[in-house]
Amino acid sequence: MNKNTLILLKFIIPLSIVSALFLIACEQKTPRVEEKGLNEKLGFNGDKYLNELKINLSYNDPRIFKNDSLEYFDSLRYFYNYRGFEPIFIKNFEYGAQIDSILIFFEKADEHGLDPDQYHISRIKQEFTKSIDTLENSLSYSHIANAELLLSDAILKYSHQLRYGAVNPKKVFEDNYSIPYDDISKGDLLEPLRQENIFQYLNDIQPQDKRYKNLQAALKHYSHDKDSIWTPIPLAVNKIEVGSKSASIAPIIKRLITLDYIDTSKVKIKDSFVYDSTLFDYIKQFQRLNGLNDDGVIGKNTVEKLNILPQEYINKIKINLERFRWNNYKDTSYVLVNIPDFRLFIFENKKEIFESKVCTGIKRSKYYDDQLKRFKKTKRLKDKPEDWETPILYSKISYMVLNPTWNVPASIIRQEIVQKMKKDSLYLRNHNFKVFNDGEEVNPDTVKIKELLSEINPYRIVQDPGAGNALGKIKFIFNNKFGVYLHDTPTRPPFNYANRAVSHGCVRVEKPIPLAEFLLKNQSKWNIDFLKIEIGQKVDDKSVVLDYAKKRYKLREFSSLGETTDIVLIKKVPLYIDYYTAWVDDKGNLNFRDDVYSKDKILLQYLVSQRLL
């Protein structure tokens, strides 16, 4: 187990310790003055208390609480009215200890990346204190009623955020977020108020997912450095390779030690000016865990990553804790594409069994929003901005297409095919494209570029199966409103890029055969050898080849007469295309990735504007 792993794990607090904290007083406590017998001493009057609750909730304007407005005012008014305005959590003046035990949860909300101040903590304490201090001027019951309602509101808010997340992702990313989200509309908002044991309930809703708890540990670790002075590492004139000397080596070593990549109790760097083989291994690890090509060469991208400030790391971790609260994948076996990581993973019985590089959609233009506004006004095709970002979605892979044809989307015709035709008048013919006009095939050499760029393009362009087909040999289909799919590709160089956002929205898979093999498990007809033969790959076992030759007609009975073959899966396989920029891997290493589609930026701005972080 490496040092990074140990550092993360040592911050994970067992539930038993959390439970014990219920009985530990906070630094700023509510009054305890001879709490036992306090009601009798102060002459507690339950009827006056209920009447104040009723008065507070009879107003239509929840701003009676000034700066601490009740987010769930209408729901609280309904619930308290239903129970005859009987208090739920603060029964009388002797409930100071109960209040403190509940507030401990809120005070520790920063461990979830949430702002404790949003839960009225100081105001609850103030109101309860005033309820005991103001008996002489008859305001006592108004203050204790305020404390009760503020506490109930805070419990509802905290419970909702831990169970469902602080925000609804479909509201923040309404145009391209399509993973089912179990928000409160599918549950019981008032469930926390119905609990016999609120402490047990608040303890039970703490996220227990391993991904979440490991990221919590990372947050605590990085929070220790949030106020550190972070002197930028200067960028060397030339790239630094093994054997090179550079003044940048010393600050790089120092930064790697600070980030816990180098354990100085076990490793000694002999020369702080020379890039040696020992430092090379740590640089490669740093690059790998930060989504760079791990070539060990220290250049601009590596130095920029080393210069990321602690607060940036902290914000990224908080944002991804929020994403983990949105979804805890319920499927035990599934395929996952993580867009910022540019990788596809196969999970079986919740264990990762395979991964492959992928290419995802090109990032939107920085002028996209302005262009979209213009297009909505003009409705002109030439003003329409291209949106090729791969959407976030959940679906099930239902079938595969072998030796697929490619129906070229209109946007790609306009943006790419036309440009290639300008350079090569025979481009369509030379790349196995067929052109159809009103269902009839036409000579591709007669197609006019001007017609392809017109508002109403009369042509449909299809690329036949073959070695140059843009979809490669296999296409993986799943139902979705965006019209995207996973597919093979003959274009291999982009898989060596660090940033692989190069496609038109669909996901190109570097290793499609292992994915196909996983999908074919428990299929009654097809197997991976049959699939390989169908797409033209060599299978050494001659008996398998002969067996396939006998069965081919039956296997392809629902396919077209051409080369293309559909394999309908008996059991559909769940697929998540999601977006995570920080996580702890199975080896205990904290990973960070670039915010390739600026979704971190959008989510952070939203959470900060709502004062949730």
Rosetta blueprint (number, residue, H / E / L):
1 M L
2 N L
3 K H
4 N H
5 T H
6 L H
7 I H
8 L H
9 L H
10 K L
11 F L
12 I L
13 I L
14 P L
15 L H
16 S H
17 I H
18 V H
19 S H
20 A H
21 L H
22 F H
23 L H
24 I L
25 A L
26 C L
27 E L
28 Q L
29 K L
30 T L
31 P L
32 R L
33 V L
34 E L
35 E L
36 K L
37 G L
38 L H
39 N H
40 E H
41 K H
42 L H
43 G L
44 F L
45 N L
46 G H
47 D H
48 K H
49 Y H
50 L H
51 N H
52 E H
53 L H
54 K H
55 I H
56 N H
57 L H
58 S H
59 Y L
60 N L
61 D L
62 P H
63 R H
64 I H
65 F H
66 K L
67 N L
68 D L
69 S L
70 L L
71 E L
72 Y L
73 F H
74 D H
75 S H
76 L H
77 R H
78 Y H
79 F H
80 Y H
81 N H
82 Y H
83 R L
84 G L
85 F L
86 E L
87 P L
88 I L
89 F L
90 I L
91 K L
92 N L
93 F L
94 E L
95 Y L
96 G H
97 A H
98 Q H
99 I H
100 D H
101 S H
102 I H
103 L H
104 I H
105 F H
106 F H
107 E H
108 K L
109 A H
110 D H
111 E H
112 H H
113 G L
114 L L
115 D L
116 P H
117 D H
118 Q H
119 Y H
120 H L
121 I H
122 S H
123 R H
124 I H
125 K H
126 Q H
127 E H
128 F H
129 T H
130 K H
131 S H
132 I H
133 D H
134 T L
135 L H
136 E H
137 N H
138 S L
139 L L
140 S H
141 Y H
142 S H
143 H H
144 I H
145 A H
146 N H
147 A H
148 E H
149 L H
150 L H
151 L H
152 S H
153 D H
154 A H
155 I H
156 L H
157 K H
158 Y H
159 S H
160 H H
161 Q H
162 L H
163 R H
164 Y H
165 G L
166 A L
167 V L
168 N L
169 P H
170 K H
171 K H
172 V H
173 F L
174 E L
175 D L
176 N L
177 Y E
178 S E
179 I L
180 P L
181 Y L
182 D L
183 D L
184 I H
185 S H
186 K H
187 G L
188 D L
189 L L
190 L L
191 E H
192 P H
193 L H
194 R H
195 Q L
196 E L
197 N L
198 I H
199 F H
200 Q H
201 Y H
202 L H
203 N H
204 D H
205 I L
206 Q L
207 P L
208 Q L
209 D L
210 K H
211 R H
212 Y H
213 K H
214 N H
215 L H
216 Q H
217 A H
218 A H
219 L H
220 K H
221 H H
222 Y H
223 S H
224 H L
225 D L
226 K L
227 D L
228 S L
229 I L
230 W L
231 T L
232 P L
233 I L
234 P L
235 L L
236 A L
237 V L
238 N L
239 K L
240 I E
241 E L
242 V L
243 G L
244 S L
245 K E
246 S L
247 A L
248 S L
249 I H
250 A H
251 P H
252 I H
253 I H
254 K H
255 R H
256 L H
257 I H
258 T H
259 L L
260 D L
261 Y L
262 I L
263 D L
264 T L
265 S L
266 K L
267 V L
268 K L
269 I L
270 K L
271 D L
272 S L
273 F L
274 V E
275 Y L
276 D L
277 S H
278 T H
279 L H
280 F H
281 D H
282 Y H
283 I H
284 K H
285 Q H
286 F H
287 Q H
288 R H
289 L H
290 N L
291 G L
292 L L
293 N L
294 D L
295 D L
296 G L
297 V L
298 I E
299 G L
300 K H
301 N H
302 T H
303 V H
304 E H
305 K H
306 L H
307 N L
308 I L
309 L L
310 P H
311 Q H
312 E H
313 Y H
314 I H
315 N H
316 K H
317 I H
318 K H
319 I H
320 N H
321 L H
322 E H
323 R H
324 F H
325 R H
326 W H
327 N L
328 N L
329 Y L
330 K L
331 D L
332 T L
333 S L
334 Y E
335 V E
336 L E
337 V E
338 N E
339 I L
340 P L
341 D L
342 F L
343 R E
344 L E
345 F E
346 I E
347 F E
348 E E
349 N L
350 K L
351 K E
352 E E
353 I E
354 F E
355 E E
356 S E
357 K E
358 V E
359 C E
360 T E
361 G E
362 I L
363 K L
364 R L
365 S L
366 K L
367 Y L
368 Y H
369 D H
370 D H
371 Q H
372 L H
373 K H
374 R H
375 F H
376 K H
377 K H
378 T H
379 K L
380 R L
381 L H
382 K H
383 D H
384 K L
385 P L
386 E L
387 D L
388 W L
389 E L
390 T L
391 P L
392 I E
393 L E
394 Y E
395 S E
396 K E
397 I E
398 S E
399 Y E
400 M E
401 V E
402 L E
403 N L
404 P L
405 T L
406 W E
407 N E
408 V L
409 P L
410 A H
411 S H
412 I H
413 I H
414 R H
415 Q H
416 E H
417 I H
418 V H
419 Q H
420 K H
421 M H
422 K H
423 K H
424 D L
425 S L
426 L L
427 Y H
428 L H
429 R H
430 N H
431 H L
432 N L
433 F E
434 K E
435 V E
436 F E
437 N E
438 D L
439 G L
440 E E
441 E E
442 V E
443 N L
444 P H
445 D H
446 T H
447 V L
448 K L
449 I H
450 K H
451 E H
452 L H
453 L L
454 S L
455 E L
456 I L
457 N L
458 P L
459 Y E
460 R E
461 I E
462 V E
463 Q E
464 D L
465 P L
466 G L
467 A L
468 G L
469 N L
470 A L
471 L L
472 G L
473 K L
474 I E
475 K E
476 F E
477 I E
478 F E
479 N L
480 N L
481 K L
482 F L
483 G L
484 V L
485 Y L
486 L E
487 H E
488 D L
489 T L
490 P L
491 T L
492 R L
493 P H
494 P H
495 F H
496 N H
497 Y L
498 A L
499 N L
500 R L
501 A E
502 V E
503 S E
504 H L
505 G L
506 C L
507 V E
508 R E
509 V E
510 E L
511 K L
512 P H
513 I H
514 P H
515 L H
516 A H
517 E H
518 F H
519 L H
520 L L
521 K L
522 N L
523 Q L
524 S L
525 K L
526 W L
527 N L
528 I H
529 D H
530 F H
531 L H
532 K H
533 I H
534 E H
535 I L
536 G L
537 Q L
538 K L
539 V L
540 D L
541 D L
542 K H
543 S H
544 V H
545 V H
546 L H
547 D H
548 Y H
549 A H
550 K H
551 K H
552 R H
553 Y H
554 K H
555 L H
556 R L
557 E L
558 F L
559 S L
560 S L
561 L L
562 G L
563 E L
564 T L
565 T E
566 D E
567 I E
568 V E
569 L E
570 I E
571 K E
572 K E
573 V E
574 P E
575 L E
576 Y E
577 I E
578 D E
579 Y L
580 Y L
581 T L
582 A E
583 W E
584 V E
585 D L
586 D L
587 K L
588 G L
589 N L
590 L E
591 N E
592 F E
593 R L
594 D L
595 D L
596 V L
597 Y L
598 S L
599 K H
600 D H
601 K H
602 I H
603 L H
604 L H
605 Q H
606 Y H
607 L H
608 V H
609 S H
610 Q L
611 R L
612 L L
613 L L
